[in-house]
Amino acid sequence: MKRIFVPTVSGSDWQRLLGKPKLHWKMGRSAMSAAACWEENEPKLPGEITNVLEASGDKSLTSLELLAAIPEWEVDLPGGTRPSQTDILAITRNKLGLVILGVEAKVDEPFGPTLGEKKTNPSAGQLERITYLERKLGCASPLEDRIRYQLLHRTVSAILTARSFHAGIAVMLVHSFSPDSRWREDFEAFAVAVGGKHLTDDLYEIELSEGPRLIIGWCKGAEKYLSVELPSAI
């Protein structure tokens, strides 16, 4: 991924960054809904994200200023041939310092294969990558097969990005536009499996052996963005 970025003109500019631009750019799906939401709220964080973080009462997570939001942020990981691609990287700060938000947008799309499925006939380097992710999350033993693989690499991507920016806090946040919060049970299972401790009903903190602080959470997006249609840019 190139490390030179240009500002967007509209939400349609997000389309070309998708892994499958024509397939994934549809009204009512996560890519278009997230683009519409973030563009409308710019230059601030979406209000629902601010509310979820501030509900913790943690001063490190309050009054966050959005410095930059980068769609489809890629982070290289050991093993395999493809980087982890975070839907939105938000670089934020308050008086206490930088906070990195790795945001995974969802509507009714699942979190992809489970660890058990990834370990069945694994591709070259796949087992190496899973072991690496578990180690970065402080797991003393392999996680259960039912845990969703995508949640591991998106969370570790947030950790690694926070370290690159010398940020004190990394947050992996699921931004769900699903009316019934579909797949939240998979997120909760992951949070419990990695030893998450409740900050609120929507936020967990995970203790790591070395910084940054790690927080994962679930945020319910505004359903109005499901009916926003952005023109194709390709």
Secondary structure, 3 states (H helix, E strand, C coil): CCCCCCCCCCHHHHHHHCCCHHHHCCCCCHHHHHHHHHHHHCCCCCHHHHHHHHCCCCHHHCCCEEEEEEEEEEECCCCCCCCEEEEEEEEEEECCEEEEEEEEEECCCCCCCEHHHHCCCCCCCHHHHHHHHHHHCCCCCCCCCCCEHHHHHHHHHHHHHHHHCCCCEEEEEEEECCCCCCCHHHHHHHHHHCCCEECCCCEEEECCCCCCEEEEEEEECCHHHHHCCCCCCC
